[in-house]
Amino acid sequence: MEKNISSAVIKRLPRYYRYLGSLLDNGITIISSRDLSRKMHLTASQIRQDLNNFGCFGQQGYGYNVELLYGEIRKILGLDKTYNMIIIGAGNIGQALLNYINYQKRGYNFVGVFDKNPKLIGLNIRGIEIRDIDTLDEFLKTTKVDIAVLSLPGNNAKPLINTIVTNGVRGIWNFSHLPIVTPEDVVIENVHLTDSLMQLTYKLTEKEKGL
C-alpha cells in the first residue's frame, strides 16, 4: 500500500536535498538533527518526523551521515533517474526554464520546445529548435517524453492535454494558471508564481504590523 505523505513534508524534501548538498560541498560528513534544525530553521523534532516517513536514517548520539542521507533523498525525489521533458510555450517563462542549466545537471533533459508563434518557430535555444505546435502529436509518437511543461496561457493549453496524455506523458508541470483535469495516472504540479509573491507581501505586511 502506498504511504500517504503530507504535501508539507514533500515540499520540504528539496530543501533537505539542497542543504545536504551544500554540506557535502563543504566537507561536512556528519550532522545532528539539532544542528540541521538550527541551520534550516526547523525544529529537530520536525526533521526527525519528516525523515522517519521514509525510513530510519539517523543514529541517536551519532547523527546523520550526510552523504548517505543526501543519496537517499535523491532517490526519494526520483533524481536517480533521467526525465525527458518538453516545453509547450516558448515565451518568457519557457525560454527562462530552458536556459536554466541546473535542470540538466539534476536529470531533467529537455528534448523539445513548441510554440505557435511564427516569429519563434525555428529559433534555436541551447541547441533545441522551437517547433511548430502542430507537430506536437507526431513528435510525441516518436519520442519518449516523461514530463510536459505548460508555459502558455490556460485557454491555449487546454486543447493540448488530450494530445499529451494519449501519447504517454505522465507528468505535467503547469504554469498556465488553469485547472486541468487528467486521468488518475497523470501527475500534475501547478505552479502559481503570483501566489508565491503574494505570500511574500503577506509576510512583509505582518512584519510591518509588528514594528
KOLTORTOR-519140 format. One record per residue: residue in one letter; x, y, z of N, C-alpha, C in turn. Coordinates in steps of 0.02 Angstrom, whole numbers, padded with zeros to 5 digits, always signed. Layout:
# residues N
AXYZXYZXYZ
...
# end
This chain:
# residues 211
M+00042-00060+00000+00000+00000+00000+00044+00063+00000
E+00027+00110-00042+00065+00172-00047+00055+00214+00015
K+00110+00237+00045+00106+00278+00106+00085+00348+00089
N+00040+00375+00129+00014+00443+00117+00059+00494+00152
I+00101+00528+00113+00146+00578+00140+00115+00647+00130
S+00115+00688+00182+00083+00754+00176+00120+00798+00126
S+00083+00844+00096+00113+00889+00047+00165+00934+00080
A+00155+00950+00144+00204+00993+00179+00272+00958+00184
V+00272+00893+00197+00334+00855+00201+00367+00852+00132
I+00327+00839+00081+00354+00835+00013+00386+00901-00008
K+00355+00957+00012+00383+01022-00005+00449+01035+00030
R+00459+01004+00088+00522+01015+00124+00579+00971+00097
L+00563+00917+00064+00616+00871+00040+00668+00906-00004
P+00649+00948-00053+00700+00981-00093+00745+01026-00050
R+00718+01055+00003+00760+01096+00048+00813+01053+00081
Y+00793+00995+00106+00842+00949+00136+00895+00930+00084
Y+00873+00915+00024+00919+00894-00028+00970+00948-00044
R+00945+01009-00054+00991+01065-00070+01040+01078-00012
Y+01014+01076+00049+01058+01093+00105+01109+01039+00117
L+01089+00976+00113+01136+00921+00122+01190+00924+00068
G+01171+00944+00007+01220+00951-00046+01272+01005-00030
S+01248+01059+00001+01296+01112+00020+01342+01090+00076
L+01316+01047+00122+01359+01020+00175+01414+00976+00145
L+01395+00934+00097+01445+00892+00064+01498+00934+00029
D+01476+00987-00004+01524+01032-00038+01573+01063+00010
N+01552+01070+00073+01596+01099+00124+01631+01048+00167
G+01628+00985+00145+01665+00932+00179+01635+00908+00244
I+01572+00923+00257+01540+00900+00319+01508+00832+00306
T+01527+00783+00346+01505+00714+00334+01452+00690+00384
I+01451+00720+00443+01402+00700+00495+01369+00763+00522
I+01302+00759+00532+01267+00816+00562+01210+00789+00605
S+01199+00821+00662+01143+00801+00706+01080+00836+00684
S+01023+00810+00705+00959+00842+00688+00956+00911+00721
R+00989+00919+00779+00988+00984+00813+01027+01036+00772
D+01086+01017+00748+01125+01064+00707+01090+01078+00641
L+01060+01026+00612+01023+01035+00550+00964+01081+00560
S+00931+01076+00617+00873+01118+00631+00892+01191+00637
R+00948+01205+00668+00969+01275+00676+00985+01306+00608
K+01015+01268+00565+01035+01295+00500+00976+01301+00452
M+00926+01257+00460+00869+01257+00413+00807+01291+00442
H+00812+01314+00504+00756+01349+00537+00694+01304+00542
L+00707+01241+00559+00654+01193+00575+00672+01163+00643
T+00622+01135+00678+00638+01103+00741+00669+01035+00728
A+00711+01012+00775+00742+00946+00768+00689+00892+00765
S+00636+00901+00804+00581+00853+00804+00548+00849+00735
Q+00538+00907+00704+00507+00909+00637+00550+00872+00586
I+00615+00883+00589+00661+00849+00543+00657+00774+00552
R+00659+00751+00615+00656+00679+00627+00590+00650+00603
Q+00536+00685+00616+00470+00661+00593+00467+00658+00517
D+00492+00710+00484+00492+00710+00411+00530+00650+00383
L+00591+00640+00407+00633+00587+00379+00609+00518+00398
N+00576+00511+00456+00551+00446+00477+00494+00421+00432
N+00465+00466+00393+00414+00445+00345+00444+00398+00292
F+00509+00402+00283+00541+00365+00228+00590+00311+00252
G+00599+00307+00318+00645+00257+00344+00685+00285+00402
C+00730+00243+00428+00771+00264+00485+00841+00280+00458
F+00857+00345+00457+00920+00367+00427+00972+00389+00478
G+00950+00408+00537+00996+00433+00587+01009+00383+00643
Q+01058+00398+00684+01075+00356+00741+01083+00400+00802
Q+01046+00384+00855+01048+00425+00915+01119+00430+00943
G+01139+00492+00957+01206+00503+00983+01259+00509+00929
Y+01239+00496+00867+01287+00498+00811+01266+00550+00759
G+01202+00552+00744+01177+00599+00694+01166+00566+00627
Y+01164+00608+00575+01152+00584+00508+01216+00583+00468
N+01225+00529+00431+01279+00526+00382+01256+00568+00322
V+01289+00624+00310+01265+00672+00261+01263+00642+00191
E+01315+00607+00171+01317+00579+00104+01262+00526+00095
L+01253+00484+00146+01202+00432+00142+01132+00462+00138
L+01118+00511+00181+01052+00543+00181+01040+00581+00116
Y+01091+00614+00091+01085+00650+00028+01066+00601-00028
G+01100+00544-00029+01085+00494-00080+01016+00465-00074
E+00993+00454-00012+00926+00426-00001+00872+00476-00023
I+00881+00539-00006+00831+00589-00025+00832+00598-00101
R+00890+00592-00131+00895+00594-00204+00851+00540-00236
K+00853+00480-00207+00811+00425-00232+00737+00439-00220
I+00722+00464-00160+00652+00479-00142+00622+00529-00191
L+00662+00579-00209+00639+00631-00256+00641+00608-00329
G+00666+00548-00340+00670+00522-00408+00727+00551-00448
L+00776+00580-00415+00831+00612-00450+00886+00564-00471
D+00876+00500-00457+00923+00450-00480+00904+00425-00550
K+00854+00457-00580+00832+00440-00647+00840+00501-00693
T+00830+00490-00757+00829+00545-00805+00759+00552-00834
Y+00736+00614-00840+00668+00628-00865+00673+00669-00929
N+00643+00644-00982+00637+00682-01043+00579+00731-01037
M+00592+00794-01053+00542+00846-01044+00533+00886-01108
I+00472+00911-01118+00460+00959-01172+00429+01022-01141
I+00439+01077-01175+00409+01141-01155+00359+01160-01208
I+00298+01173-01187+00246+01196-01233+00231+01269-01216
G+00254+01314-01259+00251+01385-01246+00321+01413-01238
A+00348+01443-01291+00418+01465-01291+00424+01540-01279
G+00378+01567-01238+00383+01637-01219+00434+01647-01164
N+00425+01699-01124+00475+01717-01074+00487+01661-01023
I+00433+01631-00996+00441+01578-00947+00473+01517-00978
G+00449+01497-01036+00476+01438-01069+00550+01445-01084
Q+00571+01503-01110+00641+01514-01126+00684+01517-01062
A+00657+01547-01009+00694+01551-00946+00707+01481-00918
L+00656+01437-00922+00664+01369-00898+00717+01332-00939
L+00714+01341-01004+00761+01306-01048+00833+01329-01036
N+00841+01392-01017+00909+01419-01007+00937+01405-00938
Y+00896+01375-00894+00920+01360-00826+00957+01293-00826
I+01023+01296-00827+01063+01236-00840+01060+01186-00783
N+01040+01206-00723+01038+01159-00666+00987+01103-00677
Y+00937+01114-00719+00889+01061-00732+00924+01000-00762
Q+00967+01012-00810+01001+00956-00843+01048+00921-00794
K+01080+00959-00750+01125+00929-00701+01089+00882-00654
R+01024+00894-00645+00985+00852-00599+00943+00799-00635
G+00956+00788-00699+00924+00734-00734+00862+00752-00773
Y+00848+00817-00779+00791+00840-00819+00816+00860-00888
N+00799+00820-00937+00827+00827-01004+00775+00855-01052
F+00783+00918-01072+00736+00948-01120+00750+00921-01190
V+00698+00892-01220+00706+00862-01287+00666+00898-01341
G+00624+00946-01321+00584+00981-01372+00550+01043-01343
V+00541+01092-01386+00506+01154-01367+00457+01170-01423
F+00396+01190-01404+00343+01201-01454+00308+01267-01443
D+00288+01298-01498+00251+01361-01495+00212+01369-01560
K+00163+01415-01560+00125+01428-01621+00143+01495-01653
N+00187+01533-01619+00207+01598-01644+00258+01591-01701
P+00241+01612-01762+00287+01605-01819+00354+01640-01808
K+00355+01692-01766+00417+01728-01753+00465+01687-01709
L+00438+01638-01673+00480+01597-01629+00498+01530-01661
I+00454+01503-01702+00466+01438-01733+00530+01441-01775
G+00574+01393-01763+00637+01390-01799+00696+01418-01761
L+00682+01459-01709+00736+01485-01668+00769+01429-01629
N+00833+01437-01613+00871+01386-01578+00891+01413-01509
I+00873+01376-01456+00891+01395-01388+00928+01338-01355
R+00990+01349-01338+01032+01298-01306+01031+01233-01346
G+01033+01239-01412+01037+01180-01454+00971+01147-01470
I+00916+01176-01447+00850+01147-01460+00810+01196-01503
E+00786+01171-01559+00747+01213-01605+00674+01216-01583
I+00645+01275-01584+00574+01283-01568+00533+01257-01626
R+00489+01209-01612+00449+01177-01664+00378+01206-01665
D+00347+01197-01721+00277+01217-01729+00234+01171-01685
I+00187+01201-01648+00144+01162-01603+00104+01110-01641
D+00093+01121-01706+00056+01073-01746+00093+01007-01755
T+00158+01006-01740+00197+00945-01746+00202+00906-01681
L+00167+00931-01629+00174+00901-01562+00153+00827-01562
D+00096+00812-01591+00071+00743-01591+00120+00695-01624
E+00146+00715-01682+00194+00673-01717+00258+00664-01676
F+00281+00717-01644+00341+00714-01603+00333+00665-01545
L+00276+00669-01511+00264+00626-01453+00257+00553-01473
K+00236+00540-01533+00229+00471-01556+00297+00439-01570
T+00348+00479-01580+00414+00452-01597+00467+00465-01544
T+00450+00505-01492+00499+00523-01441+00469+00510-01372
K+00506+00475-01329+00482+00463-01261+00487+00527-01220
V+00430+00549-01194+00428+00609-01153+00394+00592-01087
D+00427+00610-01032+00401+00595-00965+00360+00653-00937
I+00383+00714-00950+00353+00774-00920+00342+00827-00974
A+00282+00856-00973+00268+00913-01017+00261+00976-00974
V+00296+01028-00993+00292+01092-00959+00245+01137-00998
L+00192+01160-00965+00144+01205-00997+00159+01276-00976
S+00188+01314-01021+00205+01384-01005+00173+01430-01055
L+00108+01420-01066+00069+01461-01112+00002+01475-01079
P-00035+01524-01104-00100+01541-01073-00146+01481-01068
G-00185+01479-01014-00227+01422-00999-00274+01402-01055
N-00305+01450-01088-00352+01434-01141-00318+01399-01200
N-00254+01415-01210-00216+01382-01263-00192+01313-01242
A-00183+01304-01177-00157+01240-01152-00209+01185-01151
K-00271+01203-01136-00323+01153-01125-00332+01105-01184
P-00335+01130-01246-00346+01083-01303-00288+01035-01314
L-00229+01049-01284-00171+01007-01296-00167+00948-01247
I-00206+00950-01194-00200+00900-01141-00212+00830-01168
N-00263+00822-01208-00278+00755-01235-00220+00728-01277
T-00190+00772-01318-00133+00751-01358-00075+00729-01313
I-00065+00765-01259-00009+00749-01214-00020+00682-01180
V-00077+00672-01149-00087+00612-01108-00097+00550-01150
T-00129+00556-01209-00140+00497-01251-00075+00472-01282
N-00024+00514-01281+00041+00493-01307+00089+00471-01251
G+00062+00458-01192+00102+00427-01139+00138+00473-01091
V+00128+00538-01096+00159+00584-01048+00122+00578-00982
R+00159+00566-00928+00127+00554-00863+00141+00607-00811
G+00176+00660-00830+00189+00715-00784+00178+00781-00819
I+00142+00827-00786+00130+00893-00815+00150+00946-00763
W+00194+00990-00784+00215+01047-00742+00179+01108-00770
N+00128+01130-00735+00080+01177-00763+00090+01248-00739
F+00113+01292-00784+00119+01363-00770+00061+01403-00801
S+00010+01368-00826-00041+01402-00867-00095+01436-00827
H-00095+01429-00760-00147+01460-00718-00217+01435-00734
L-00222+01374-00758-00287+01346-00774-00292+01277-00743
P-00345+01263-00704-00353+01196-00676-00361+01145-00733
I-00325+01091-00729-00325+01041-00783-00349+00975-00755
V-00395+00943-00790-00420+00878-00770-00389+00825-00815
T-00357+00775-00785-00323+00723-00823-00340+00655-00792
P-00322+00601-00826-00331+00534-00796-00291+00527-00731
E-00311+00480-00688-00280+00473-00623-00206+00455-00626
D-00185+00423-00681-00115+00404-00685-00069+00460-00709
V-00097+00519-00720-00057+00578-00739-00049+00624-00678
V+00012+00642-00664+00027+00684-00606+00036+00756-00629
I+00003+00802-00594+00007+00874-00612+00035+00913-00553
E+00082+00956-00568+00107+01004-00518+00092+01074-00545
N+00046+01109-00512+00027+01177-00533+00074+01228-00501
V+00099+01273-00541+00145+01325-00517+00112+01393-00527
H+00102+01428-00471+00072+01495-00474+00123+01545-00446
L+00160+01576-00490+00213+01622-00468+00185+01680-00428
T+00126+01704-00447+00097+01761-00410+00077+01741-00340
D+00058+01678-00330+00042+01655-00262+00102+01662-00216
S+00161+01643-00241+00222+01648-00202+00237+01721-00185
L+00227+01765-00235+00239+01836-00224+00190+01864-00173
M+00127+01843-00176+00077+01867-00127+00091+01841-00057
Q+00119+01781-00052+00140+01757+00014+00195+01801+00042
L+00240+01823-00002+00294+01867+00020+00266+01934+00045
T+00219+01963+00008+00191+02028+00029+00149+02020+00092
Y+00118+01962+00102+00082+01949+00165+00131+01951+00224
K+00189+01917+00216+00238+01915+00269+00267+01985+00283
L+00277+02024+00229+00300+02093+00238+00250+02134+00277
T+00185+02125+00260+00132+02161+00295+00130+02143+00369
E+00138+02077+00384+00137+02055+00454+00197+02084+00492
K+00254+02087+00459+00314+02116+00491+00303+02189+00507
E+00272+02225+00460+00259+02297+00470+00211+02309+00528
K+00164+02263+00537+00117+02270+00593+00152+02265+00660
G+00207+02226+00661+00243+02217+00724+00293+02270+00740
L+00304+02316+00692+00353+02370+00703+00325+02424+00749
# end
